[in-house]
Amino acid sequence: MFLKIKKRVESELKSYVRHIEKAYSLNSISPLLFRAIRDFISREGKRVRPALFVAGYLGFAKKEAPGLYRSALSIELMHDFMLIHDDIIDKSATRRGRPSMHTVFNSHLAGRQNLKFKGEDLAIILGDILYAMSLQAFLSIEEDRTRKEKAFRKLMDAAMYTGCGEFIELMFGLKGIDKITESDIYKIYDFKTANYTFASPLAIGAILGGASNTEVKRLFQYGIYLGRAFQIKDDILGLFSEEKEIGKSILTDLQEAKLTLLIRYAYHHADKKNRLAISHILSKKNVTKSDLSRIRKIIRSSGTLDYARKQVSRCLQQAQALIRNSKMHPPYKSALTRYAQEVLKLQ
């Protein structure tokens, strides 16, 4: 089911790019800008957010409304806008296995003299344009006006909380790993990942589809638990996978001194020597593969990997308990149950 939805999302994405170019003559305004928009949003992705948006809608609606798939693009385009800004903050050179947008623009500007701006400045503007495209896409669905307004507010909530999550993650980093609590980590997970990746897409779709408030809240909480499990899994993969598997440098998470459940648990369950090693590595300007190997050993020896996997299972069980009681149409209820199991398979 989700594969079929994803194919339609991909097709709609291409159609929407053509629509935007025609409506605003973007290629005439700036070929560079248009190519950047087209190339970035066309990069290979899982399309989790629009797929869950559609599933949330069809799980309660009597039939598919015109404009559903274009409206579902809103949450994907919002994601793209956030990724571009996030890459600037994290100074990431790659995204989805290709150069990040500020890297693309810096390459375009290379060799020019006396510039008053950088690729990062152009990338911020591109992100802002994608945000506008996101809002415009949402309005495409032909649905009940009251539901549409309520769903739009939920979309704005997702944008607000994701921004807050990015902000507190940076500020929590000032505390030091010894003062970060598990509650702090989960707050970042909920705001930055769970809310706008899983919970909000499902809830927005369900609102548009006519679900009751109880059902919307149930789906939203299901998405929060699913998002927590997904993020813990992603953190494990970020430290234990190879570069070709994750499409970014295997040193990225350590280089960013990313606050994760794994790093926190390892720090608090390691001996003094290894705690000092963790603190030293997180404070380094340039992290090496040797540092990564050291962190991996500490995580394994401290029981952190087993603990993290248990947390993934616990969150998954909480999510599944919620979906079992949902009044969604059976095919979509079953699809979400299977989807959670598939997404959260640990490699």
Residue frames relative to the residue before (quaternion, step in Angstrom):
aa qw qx qy qz dx dy dz
M 1.0000 0.0000 0.0000 0.0000 0.00 0.00 0.00
F 0.7065 0.4589 -0.2742 0.4638 3.58 0.84 -0.98
L 0.5956 0.5518 -0.3668 0.4542 3.58 1.11 -0.56
K 0.6437 0.5165 -0.3070 0.4740 3.56 1.03 -0.84
I 0.6432 0.5126 -0.3129 0.4751 3.58 0.98 -0.86
K 0.6511 0.5312 -0.3182 0.4389 3.58 0.92 -0.93
K 0.6381 0.5323 -0.3287 0.4488 3.59 0.97 -0.83
R 0.6685 0.4807 -0.3015 0.4807 3.57 0.99 -0.80
V 0.6067 0.5445 -0.3449 0.4653 3.58 1.09 -0.70
E 0.6508 0.5184 -0.3122 0.4586 3.60 0.90 -0.92
S 0.6580 0.5074 -0.3005 0.4683 3.56 0.96 -0.89
E 0.6692 0.4991 -0.2928 0.4661 3.57 0.97 -0.88
L 0.6073 0.5636 -0.3451 0.4409 3.57 1.08 -0.71
K 0.6570 0.4981 -0.3009 0.4792 3.58 0.95 -0.87
S 0.6511 0.5195 -0.3035 0.4627 3.55 1.00 -0.87
Y 0.6623 0.5139 -0.3053 0.4516 3.57 0.99 -0.85
V 0.6115 0.5401 -0.3463 0.4630 3.59 1.04 -0.72
R 0.6537 0.4999 -0.3087 0.4769 3.58 0.97 -0.86
H 0.6382 0.5340 -0.3194 0.4533 3.57 1.02 -0.84
I 0.6729 0.4990 -0.2908 0.4622 3.59 0.88 -0.95
E 0.6427 0.5223 -0.3291 0.4537 3.59 0.95 -0.84
K 0.6810 0.4887 -0.2800 0.4680 3.55 0.97 -0.94
A 0.6806 0.5137 -0.2911 0.4338 3.59 0.91 -0.95
Y 0.8074 0.2586 -0.1139 0.5179 3.59 1.00 -0.82
S 0.3564 -0.7521 0.4806 0.2762 3.62 1.28 0.01
L 0.0800 0.8597 -0.5003 0.0645 3.56 1.01 0.87
N 0.6526 0.5218 -0.3277 0.4409 3.57 0.96 -0.79
S 0.6415 0.4984 -0.3180 0.4888 3.58 1.16 -0.57
I 0.6329 0.5286 -0.3280 0.4608 3.57 1.04 -0.78
S 0.7645 -0.2106 0.1706 0.5849 3.56 0.90 -0.99
P 0.3573 -0.7419 0.5269 0.2104 3.60 -0.45 1.16
L 0.6171 0.5519 -0.3407 0.4455 3.58 1.06 -0.75
L 0.6629 0.5034 -0.2973 0.4677 3.57 0.92 -0.92
F 0.6772 0.4970 -0.3009 0.4515 3.58 0.83 -0.96
R 0.6527 0.5090 -0.3187 0.4619 3.59 0.93 -0.87
A 0.6429 0.5314 -0.3215 0.4484 3.56 1.00 -0.84
I 0.6471 0.5085 -0.3106 0.4756 3.59 0.96 -0.89
R 0.6920 0.4922 -0.2776 0.4492 3.55 0.77 -1.08
D 0.7158 0.4714 -0.2712 0.4380 3.56 0.79 -1.01
F 0.6798 0.5022 -0.3141 0.4323 3.59 0.91 -0.83
I 0.7403 0.4106 -0.2565 0.4664 3.60 0.74 -0.96
S 0.6372 0.5172 -0.3317 0.4653 3.59 1.26 -0.23
R 0.4486 0.6929 -0.4610 0.3259 3.59 1.23 -0.11
E 0.6111 -0.5832 0.3971 0.3587 3.54 -1.10 0.75
G 0.1270 0.7828 -0.5980 0.1158 3.56 -0.87 1.00
K 0.6235 -0.5650 0.3892 0.3748 3.57 -1.25 0.32
R 0.2151 -0.7997 0.5225 0.2029 3.61 1.18 -0.62
V 0.1424 0.8249 -0.5287 0.1405 3.57 1.05 0.81
R 0.6956 0.5208 -0.2897 0.4012 3.57 0.79 -1.04
P 0.7093 0.4174 -0.2971 0.4842 3.65 0.70 -0.88
A 0.6053 0.5571 -0.3611 0.4391 3.60 1.08 -0.63
L 0.6808 0.4648 -0.2874 0.4878 3.59 0.96 -0.82
F 0.5670 0.5738 -0.3658 0.4641 3.59 1.14 -0.65
V 0.6949 0.4684 -0.2683 0.4751 3.59 0.81 -1.04
A 0.6563 0.5088 -0.3127 0.4612 3.60 0.93 -0.87
G 0.6350 0.5280 -0.3243 0.4614 3.58 1.02 -0.80
Y 0.6627 0.5014 -0.2954 0.4713 3.55 1.03 -0.81
L 0.7364 0.4341 -0.2431 0.4585 3.58 0.67 -1.10
G 0.5691 0.6054 -0.3717 0.4142 3.57 1.23 -0.34
F 0.7836 0.2700 -0.1468 0.5400 3.59 1.23 -0.35
A 0.6209 0.5757 -0.3481 0.4024 3.61 1.08 -0.61
K 0.5239 -0.6279 0.4763 0.3232 3.55 -1.22 0.52
K 0.7827 -0.0717 0.0479 0.6163 3.58 1.14 -0.63
E 0.6165 -0.5589 0.4060 0.3778 3.56 -1.26 0.32
A 0.3262 -0.7507 0.5459 0.1789 3.57 -0.79 1.04
P 0.5664 -0.5699 0.4577 0.3807 3.60 -1.12 0.57
G 0.8003 0.2918 -0.2183 0.4761 3.57 -0.99 0.81
L 0.3670 0.7577 -0.4805 0.2455 3.62 1.26 0.04
Y 0.7306 0.4496 -0.2621 0.4420 3.58 0.70 -1.04
R 0.6270 0.5025 -0.3506 0.4811 3.59 1.06 -0.60
S 0.6299 0.5287 -0.3286 0.4645 3.57 1.01 -0.76
A 0.6397 0.5433 -0.3166 0.4421 3.57 1.05 -0.80
L 0.5629 0.6045 -0.3828 0.4138 3.59 1.20 -0.45
S 0.5059 0.6850 -0.4141 0.3214 3.59 1.16 -0.53
I 0.7169 0.4490 -0.2634 0.4638 3.57 0.84 -0.95
E 0.6204 0.5240 -0.3386 0.4752 3.61 1.18 -0.53
L 0.6686 0.4865 -0.2960 0.4782 3.59 0.98 -0.82
M 0.6000 0.5319 -0.3520 0.4829 3.56 1.13 -0.62
H 0.6174 0.5424 -0.3227 0.4696 3.55 1.07 -0.80
D 0.6610 0.5102 -0.3037 0.4588 3.59 0.91 -0.91
F 0.6284 0.5345 -0.3236 0.4633 3.57 1.00 -0.85
M 0.6834 0.4861 -0.2830 0.4654 3.57 0.95 -0.91
L 0.6207 0.5506 -0.3406 0.4422 3.58 1.04 -0.74
I 0.6480 0.5275 -0.3188 0.4474 3.57 0.94 -0.90
H 0.6844 0.4619 -0.2797 0.4899 3.57 0.92 -0.90
D 0.6329 0.5466 -0.3225 0.4435 3.57 1.03 -0.84
D 0.6483 0.5235 -0.3163 0.4534 3.58 0.99 -0.81
I 0.6164 0.5265 -0.3422 0.4752 3.57 1.12 -0.63
I 0.6558 0.5165 -0.3028 0.4599 3.57 0.92 -0.96
D 0.7525 0.3991 -0.2005 0.4840 3.56 0.91 -1.01
K 0.3461 -0.7518 0.4811 0.2890 3.57 1.33 -0.20
S 0.2699 0.7819 -0.5095 0.2369 3.56 1.05 0.84
A 0.3491 -0.7643 0.5112 0.1809 3.57 -0.82 1.01
T 0.7873 0.2507 -0.1347 0.5470 3.59 1.18 -0.46
R 0.0304 -0.7617 0.6469 0.0202 3.52 -1.33 0.46
R 0.8357 -0.0277 -0.0423 0.5468 3.57 -0.72 1.13
G 0.7230 -0.4794 0.2365 0.4376 3.53 0.97 0.93
R 0.7067 0.3682 -0.2482 0.5508 3.58 1.29 0.14
P 0.6890 -0.4755 0.3139 0.4478 3.63 -1.18 0.27
S 0.4835 -0.6359 0.5149 0.3109 3.56 -1.05 0.79
M 0.6704 -0.5495 0.3073 0.3927 3.58 -1.15 0.51
H 0.6578 0.4847 -0.3448 0.4620 3.61 0.91 -0.69
T 0.5967 0.5436 -0.3553 0.4714 3.59 1.19 -0.52
V 0.6223 0.5386 -0.3234 0.4669 3.57 1.03 -0.85
F 0.7050 0.4620 -0.2688 0.4662 3.57 0.84 -0.99
N 0.6305 0.5232 -0.3423 0.4599 3.60 1.02 -0.71
S 0.6180 0.5273 -0.3371 0.4759 3.59 1.10 -0.67
H 0.6428 0.5240 -0.3129 0.4629 3.57 1.04 -0.82
L 0.7251 0.4402 -0.2370 0.4737 3.58 1.04 -0.79
A 0.4355 0.7362 -0.4410 0.2717 3.59 1.25 -0.30
G 0.8026 0.2908 -0.2299 0.4672 3.55 -0.98 0.92
R 0.5813 0.5711 -0.3900 0.4288 3.59 1.22 -0.22
Q 0.3707 -0.7629 0.5008 0.1727 3.54 -0.98 0.89
N 0.8693 0.1560 -0.1089 0.4563 3.54 -1.33 0.55
L 0.2264 0.7912 -0.5335 0.1952 3.58 0.96 0.83
K 0.3200 -0.7478 0.5542 0.1770 3.56 -1.07 0.79
F 0.7611 0.2566 -0.1587 0.5741 3.59 1.28 -0.01
K 0.3316 -0.7384 0.5593 0.1786 3.56 -1.32 0.34
G 0.7157 -0.4264 0.3338 0.4411 3.53 -1.33 0.05
E 0.5956 0.5781 -0.3533 0.4316 3.56 1.12 -0.67
D 0.6352 0.5316 -0.3259 0.4559 3.59 1.04 -0.77
L 0.6636 0.4916 -0.2993 0.4779 3.57 0.97 -0.86
A 0.6486 0.5272 -0.3187 0.4469 3.58 1.01 -0.79
I 0.6023 0.5453 -0.3559 0.4617 3.60 1.06 -0.69
I 0.6550 0.5060 -0.3047 0.4712 3.57 0.95 -0.90
L 0.6353 0.5261 -0.3282 0.4604 3.59 0.96 -0.84
G 0.6341 0.5279 -0.3217 0.4645 3.57 1.00 -0.81
D 0.6407 0.5276 -0.3172 0.4588 3.57 0.99 -0.84
I 0.6451 0.5149 -0.3160 0.4677 3.59 1.01 -0.80
L 0.6492 0.5076 -0.3197 0.4677 3.59 0.98 -0.79
Y 0.5999 0.5454 -0.3569 0.4640 3.58 1.12 -0.62
A 0.6493 0.5020 -0.3086 0.4808 3.58 0.98 -0.84
M 0.6355 0.5203 -0.3205 0.4720 3.58 1.02 -0.78
S 0.6099 0.5654 -0.3356 0.4425 3.56 1.09 -0.74
L 0.6897 0.4760 -0.2801 0.4683 3.57 0.83 -0.98
Q 0.6519 0.5133 -0.3165 0.4598 3.55 0.98 -0.82
A 0.6337 0.5359 -0.3288 0.4507 3.58 1.00 -0.81
F 0.6234 0.5658 -0.3492 0.4115 3.58 0.94 -0.85
L 0.6761 0.5337 -0.2921 0.4155 3.57 0.96 -0.89
S 0.5122 0.6993 -0.3925 0.3076 3.60 1.24 -0.27
I 0.6210 0.5765 -0.3594 0.3908 3.60 1.03 -0.64
E 0.2924 -0.7374 0.5852 0.1681 3.56 -1.01 0.87
E 0.2731 0.7606 -0.5240 0.2690 3.52 0.05 1.36
D 0.7388 -0.3901 0.3103 0.4535 3.54 -1.35 0.16
R 0.5203 -0.6914 0.4072 0.2924 3.58 -0.78 1.06
T 0.6500 0.5203 -0.3198 0.4522 3.60 0.97 -0.84
R 0.6497 0.5047 -0.3089 0.4772 3.57 0.96 -0.88
K 0.6483 0.5443 -0.3095 0.4332 3.54 0.98 -0.92
E 0.6613 0.4975 -0.3023 0.4731 3.56 0.96 -0.87
K 0.6497 0.5164 -0.3109 0.4632 3.58 0.97 -0.87
A 0.6632 0.4989 -0.2952 0.4734 3.58 0.99 -0.87
F 0.6261 0.5395 -0.3343 0.4529 3.58 1.05 -0.77
R 0.6262 0.5279 -0.3317 0.4681 3.57 1.04 -0.77
K 0.6388 0.5211 -0.3185 0.4679 3.56 1.06 -0.77
L 0.6160 0.5357 -0.3326 0.4721 3.57 1.09 -0.71
M 0.6645 0.4914 -0.2947 0.4797 3.57 0.99 -0.84
D 0.5875 0.5582 -0.3593 0.4628 3.57 1.11 -0.66
A 0.6454 0.5309 -0.3149 0.4500 3.56 0.96 -0.92
A 0.6597 0.5027 -0.3040 0.4687 3.59 0.95 -0.88
M 0.6499 0.5282 -0.3104 0.4499 3.58 0.96 -0.90
Y 0.7226 0.4533 -0.2584 0.4534 3.57 0.75 -1.06
T 0.6180 0.5326 -0.3539 0.4572 3.59 1.07 -0.63
G 0.6338 0.5168 -0.3181 0.4796 3.57 1.02 -0.80
C 0.6392 0.5159 -0.3149 0.4755 3.57 1.00 -0.84
G 0.6393 0.5403 -0.3203 0.4436 3.57 1.02 -0.82
E 0.6420 0.5129 -0.3132 0.4761 3.56 1.01 -0.84
F 0.6570 0.5271 -0.3005 0.4474 3.56 0.98 -0.91
I 0.7237 0.4348 -0.2699 0.4631 3.59 0.74 -1.00
E 0.5769 0.5668 -0.3949 0.4359 3.61 1.10 -0.51
L 0.6622 0.4915 -0.3030 0.4776 3.58 0.95 -0.85
M 0.6984 0.4760 -0.2758 0.4578 3.58 0.91 -0.91
F 0.6149 0.5384 -0.3492 0.4584 3.59 1.05 -0.71
G 0.5824 0.6031 -0.3599 0.4094 3.56 1.17 -0.60
L 0.6077 0.5607 -0.3471 0.4426 3.58 1.22 -0.43
K 0.5671 0.6299 -0.3734 0.3771 3.57 1.21 -0.46
G 0.3970 -0.6620 0.5272 0.3553 3.54 0.94 -0.92
I 0.5965 -0.6207 0.3801 0.3384 3.56 -1.00 0.85
D 0.6264 0.5615 -0.3397 0.4206 3.61 1.11 -0.61
K 0.7380 0.4061 -0.2275 0.4885 3.62 1.15 -0.50
I 0.5222 0.6310 -0.4165 0.3946 3.61 1.25 -0.13
T 0.2546 -0.7724 0.5642 0.1419 3.58 -0.87 0.94
E 0.6293 -0.5140 0.4068 0.4174 3.56 -1.27 0.27
S 0.5953 0.5654 -0.3480 0.4527 3.56 1.14 -0.66
D 0.6171 0.5388 -0.3351 0.4653 3.60 1.05 -0.76
I 0.6553 0.5222 -0.3054 0.4524 3.56 0.93 -0.94
Y 0.6948 0.4701 -0.2840 0.4643 3.58 0.86 -0.94
K 0.5915 0.5546 -0.3708 0.4528 3.58 1.12 -0.56
I 0.6413 0.5016 -0.3145 0.4880 3.59 1.01 -0.80
Y 0.6438 0.5294 -0.3171 0.4524 3.58 0.92 -0.92
D 0.6830 0.5000 -0.2905 0.4462 3.56 0.88 -0.99
F 0.7203 0.4525 -0.2543 0.4601 3.57 0.83 -0.98
K 0.7674 0.4122 -0.2098 0.4441 3.59 0.81 -1.02
T 0.8075 0.2615 -0.1198 0.5150 3.59 1.01 -0.73
A 0.7466 0.4554 -0.2606 0.4091 3.55 0.47 -1.23
N 0.6661 0.5374 -0.3184 0.4076 3.58 0.85 -0.95
Y 0.8335 0.2586 -0.1415 0.4673 3.59 0.45 -1.12
T 0.6365 0.5175 -0.3467 0.4549 3.60 1.22 -0.16
F 0.8204 0.1916 -0.0713 0.5340 3.58 0.94 -0.85
A 0.7408 0.4565 -0.2557 0.4212 3.58 0.58 -1.18
S 0.7343 0.4430 -0.2544 0.4471 3.60 0.69 -1.04
P 0.6325 0.5165 -0.3670 0.4456 3.67 0.84 -0.72
L 0.6591 0.4969 -0.3057 0.4746 3.59 0.94 -0.86
A 0.6879 0.4918 -0.2829 0.4527 3.56 0.87 -0.99
I 0.6418 0.5217 -0.3266 0.4574 3.60 0.94 -0.84
G 0.6627 0.5002 -0.2984 0.4707 3.57 0.92 -0.91
A 0.6652 0.5116 -0.2988 0.4544 3.57 0.95 -0.91
I 0.6196 0.5344 -0.3388 0.4644 3.60 1.01 -0.78
L 0.6746 0.4871 -0.2894 0.4732 3.57 0.88 -0.94
G 0.6938 0.4907 -0.2653 0.4555 3.58 1.10 -0.73
G 0.5824 -0.6303 0.3516 0.3739 3.57 1.29 -0.02
A 0.3314 0.7517 -0.5073 0.2602 3.61 1.17 0.42
S 0.5377 -0.6086 0.4746 0.3396 3.57 -1.19 0.57
N 0.6672 -0.4925 0.3686 0.4200 3.57 -1.27 0.31
T 0.6246 0.5482 -0.3314 0.4467 3.58 1.05 -0.80
E 0.6768 0.4891 -0.2858 0.4701 3.56 0.94 -0.91
V 0.6311 0.5285 -0.3329 0.4598 3.58 1.01 -0.78
K 0.6641 0.5010 -0.3011 0.4663 3.58 0.92 -0.91
R 0.6386 0.5291 -0.3235 0.4556 3.58 1.02 -0.82
L 0.6732 0.4876 -0.2921 0.4731 3.58 0.92 -0.91
F 0.6281 0.5414 -0.3325 0.4492 3.56 1.01 -0.82
Q 0.6882 0.4714 -0.2879 0.4704 3.59 0.87 -0.93
Y 0.5716 0.5649 -0.3617 0.4725 3.56 1.14 -0.67
G 0.6759 0.5059 -0.2814 0.4561 3.57 0.94 -0.93
I 0.6127 0.5449 -0.3447 0.4571 3.58 1.09 -0.69
Y 0.6838 0.4726 -0.2898 0.4745 3.59 0.85 -0.95
L 0.6366 0.5258 -0.3171 0.4666 3.55 1.02 -0.84
G 0.6638 0.5198 -0.2915 0.4519 3.56 0.99 -0.88
R 0.6231 0.5297 -0.3390 0.4651 3.57 1.04 -0.75
A 0.6665 0.5003 -0.2979 0.4656 3.56 0.90 -0.97
F 0.6459 0.5294 -0.3117 0.4533 3.55 0.97 -0.90
Q 0.6849 0.4931 -0.2992 0.4451 3.60 0.89 -0.90
I 0.6248 0.5172 -0.3454 0.4719 3.58 1.01 -0.74
K 0.6293 0.5268 -0.3201 0.4732 3.56 1.01 -0.88
D 0.6641 0.5134 -0.3010 0.4526 3.57 0.91 -0.94
D 0.6386 0.5233 -0.3209 0.4641 3.58 1.05 -0.75
I 0.6208 0.5259 -0.3343 0.4756 3.58 1.07 -0.74
L 0.6746 0.4919 -0.2889 0.4686 3.56 0.90 -0.97
G 0.6296 0.5664 -0.3254 0.4207 3.57 1.06 -0.78
L 0.7396 0.3894 -0.2150 0.5051 3.57 1.17 -0.59
F 0.7975 0.3337 -0.1442 0.4815 3.58 1.08 -0.66
S 0.5884 0.5639 -0.3848 0.4332 3.62 1.23 0.06
E 0.4823 -0.6108 0.5242 0.3456 3.53 -1.35 -0.02
E 0.6976 -0.5168 0.3109 0.3869 3.56 -1.21 0.59
K 0.6739 0.5103 -0.3014 0.4412 3.60 0.92 -0.88
E 0.6419 0.5393 -0.3221 0.4397 3.59 1.19 -0.51
I 0.7912 0.3257 -0.1559 0.4936 3.58 1.00 -0.79
G 0.4488 -0.7415 0.4173 0.2732 3.60 1.27 -0.02
K 0.7262 0.2880 -0.2412 0.5757 3.58 1.20 0.49
S 0.6850 -0.4642 0.3453 0.4427 3.57 -1.27 0.19
I 0.4760 -0.6759 0.4824 0.2898 3.59 -0.98 0.82
L 0.6416 0.5180 -0.3208 0.4659 3.58 1.28 -0.18
T 0.4042 0.7710 -0.4397 0.2209 3.58 1.29 -0.25
D 0.7034 0.4803 -0.2904 0.4362 3.60 0.70 -1.05
L 0.6741 0.4714 -0.2944 0.4866 3.59 1.00 -0.78
Q 0.6235 0.5518 -0.3341 0.4417 3.57 1.00 -0.83
E 0.7096 0.4337 -0.2412 0.5002 3.56 1.08 -0.79
A 0.3241 -0.7481 0.4978 0.2959 3.59 1.33 -0.16
K 0.0879 0.8539 -0.5036 0.0976 3.52 1.05 0.91
L 0.3606 -0.7353 0.5384 0.1987 3.55 -0.88 1.01
T 0.1041 0.8076 -0.5676 0.1216 3.57 -0.42 1.22
L 0.6535 -0.4954 0.3989 0.4103 3.52 -1.32 0.33
L 0.6429 0.5487 -0.3235 0.4253 3.58 0.99 -0.83
I 0.6890 0.4788 -0.2853 0.4633 3.57 0.82 -1.02
R 0.6598 0.5101 -0.3154 0.4528 3.58 0.93 -0.87
Y 0.6806 0.4865 -0.2948 0.4617 3.58 0.83 -0.99
A 0.6425 0.5276 -0.3236 0.4518 3.59 0.93 -0.87
Y 0.6439 0.5303 -0.3222 0.4477 3.58 0.95 -0.88
H 0.7488 0.4194 -0.2220 0.4628 3.59 0.82 -0.99
H 0.7367 0.3632 -0.2332 0.5206 3.61 1.23 -0.15
A 0.5482 0.5823 -0.4039 0.4442 3.57 1.25 0.37
D 0.5541 -0.5753 0.4601 0.3877 3.58 -1.25 0.25
K 0.7434 -0.4349 0.2691 0.4311 3.55 -1.29 0.26
K 0.6422 0.5406 -0.3221 0.4378 3.58 0.95 -0.89
N 0.7138 0.4436 -0.2565 0.4775 3.58 0.89 -0.92
R 0.5840 0.5516 -0.3762 0.4617 3.60 1.15 -0.52
L 0.6491 0.5061 -0.3099 0.4759 3.56 0.98 -0.85
A 0.6318 0.5350 -0.3270 0.4557 3.57 1.05 -0.77
I 0.6413 0.5168 -0.3218 0.4670 3.59 0.97 -0.86
S 0.6651 0.5059 -0.3022 0.4586 3.59 0.87 -0.97
H 0.6569 0.5180 -0.3076 0.4533 3.58 0.96 -0.88
I 0.6748 0.4976 -0.2977 0.4565 3.59 0.87 -0.95
L 0.6696 0.5049 -0.3029 0.4528 3.59 0.94 -0.86
S 0.6955 0.4715 -0.2743 0.4677 3.60 1.14 -0.56
K 0.5233 0.6666 -0.4023 0.3463 3.60 1.25 -0.25
K 0.4819 -0.6630 0.4950 0.2884 3.54 -1.10 0.74
N 0.7907 0.1277 -0.0510 0.5966 3.56 1.03 -0.83
V 0.1991 -0.7975 0.5650 0.0723 3.55 -0.45 1.28
T 0.2587 -0.7792 0.5568 0.1257 3.58 -1.04 0.82
K 0.6529 -0.4948 0.3911 0.4194 3.56 -1.31 0.18
S 0.5800 0.5688 -0.3630 0.4564 3.57 1.19 -0.54
D 0.6261 0.5247 -0.3231 0.4779 3.58 1.08 -0.77
L 0.6427 0.5223 -0.3181 0.4615 3.56 0.98 -0.86
S 0.6420 0.5218 -0.3214 0.4607 3.59 0.96 -0.84
R 0.6389 0.5240 -0.3180 0.4649 3.57 1.03 -0.81
I 0.6562 0.5043 -0.3067 0.4701 3.58 0.93 -0.90
R 0.6334 0.5376 -0.3300 0.4482 3.58 0.95 -0.85
K 0.6587 0.5113 -0.3031 0.4614 3.59 0.95 -0.89
I 0.6568 0.5075 -0.3096 0.4639 3.57 0.96 -0.88
I 0.6472 0.5268 -0.3162 0.4513 3.58 0.95 -0.88
R 0.6771 0.4808 -0.2937 0.4734 3.58 0.95 -0.84
S 0.7191 0.4732 -0.2636 0.4354 3.58 0.79 -1.01
S 0.6866 0.4867 -0.2791 0.4624 3.60 1.15 -0.57
G 0.5243 -0.6476 0.4068 0.3745 3.59 1.27 -0.06
T 0.3761 0.7673 -0.4539 0.2527 3.56 1.31 0.14
L 0.6475 0.5361 -0.3291 0.4301 3.58 0.92 -0.87
D 0.6552 0.4965 -0.3075 0.4791 3.58 0.97 -0.85
Y 0.6420 0.5267 -0.3204 0.4557 3.57 0.98 -0.86
A 0.6639 0.5122 -0.3067 0.4504 3.58 0.88 -0.95
R 0.6636 0.5010 -0.3093 0.4615 3.59 0.93 -0.84
K 0.6235 0.5233 -0.3382 0.4723 3.57 1.07 -0.66
Q 0.6426 0.5156 -0.3240 0.4649 3.59 1.05 -0.72
V 0.5972 0.5438 -0.3532 0.4721 3.58 1.10 -0.68
S 0.6745 0.4944 -0.2891 0.4658 3.58 0.88 -0.96
R 0.6488 0.5245 -0.3187 0.4499 3.57 0.98 -0.86
C 0.6705 0.4888 -0.2979 0.4720 3.58 0.89 -0.91
L 0.6357 0.5312 -0.3247 0.4563 3.56 1.02 -0.79
Q 0.6452 0.5158 -0.3172 0.4659 3.59 0.97 -0.83
Q 0.6431 0.5148 -0.3200 0.4679 3.59 1.00 -0.80
A 0.6481 0.5130 -0.3121 0.4684 3.57 1.01 -0.83
Q 0.6813 0.4999 -0.2913 0.4483 3.57 0.87 -0.96
A 0.6109 0.5501 -0.3510 0.4483 3.59 1.06 -0.69
L 0.6591 0.5065 -0.3034 0.4659 3.57 1.04 -0.76
I 0.6964 0.4791 -0.2915 0.4478 3.59 0.83 -0.93
R 0.5720 0.5995 -0.3822 0.4090 3.60 1.13 -0.55
N 0.7287 0.4259 -0.2277 0.4856 3.57 1.09 -0.72
S 0.4657 0.6986 -0.4360 0.3240 3.58 1.27 0.00
K 0.3568 -0.7254 0.5519 0.2048 3.54 -1.19 0.63
M 0.2479 0.7717 -0.5356 0.2369 3.59 1.15 0.59
H 0.6153 -0.4925 0.4428 0.4275 3.54 -1.28 0.34
P 0.6133 -0.6314 0.3332 0.3379 3.64 -0.75 1.04
P 0.6615 0.5091 -0.3534 0.4223 3.67 0.78 -0.80
Y 0.7013 0.4560 -0.2703 0.4767 3.59 1.00 -0.80
K 0.5875 0.5527 -0.3533 0.4738 3.55 1.15 -0.61
S 0.6677 0.4869 -0.2864 0.4849 3.58 0.94 -0.91
A 0.6408 0.5393 -0.3210 0.4422 3.56 1.01 -0.84
L 0.6610 0.4959 -0.3085 0.4711 3.59 0.99 -0.80
T 0.6136 0.5410 -0.3437 0.4612 3.57 1.07 -0.71
R 0.6882 0.4629 -0.2721 0.4880 3.58 0.90 -0.93
Y 0.6256 0.5675 -0.3314 0.4204 3.55 1.02 -0.85
A 0.6444 0.5258 -0.3201 0.4536 3.56 0.94 -0.90
Q 0.6644 0.5036 -0.3038 0.4612 3.56 0.91 -0.89
E 0.6734 0.5061 -0.2910 0.4536 3.57 1.00 -0.84
V 0.6704 0.5138 -0.2976 0.4450 3.57 0.88 -0.97
L 0.7759 0.4061 -0.1826 0.4468 3.54 0.96 -0.89
K 0.3523 0.7171 -0.5224 0.2977 3.59 1.16 0.37
L 0.2925 -0.7617 0.5530 0.1685 3.56 -0.74 1.04
Q 0.3639 -0.7280 0.5375 0.2205 3.55 -0.94 0.88
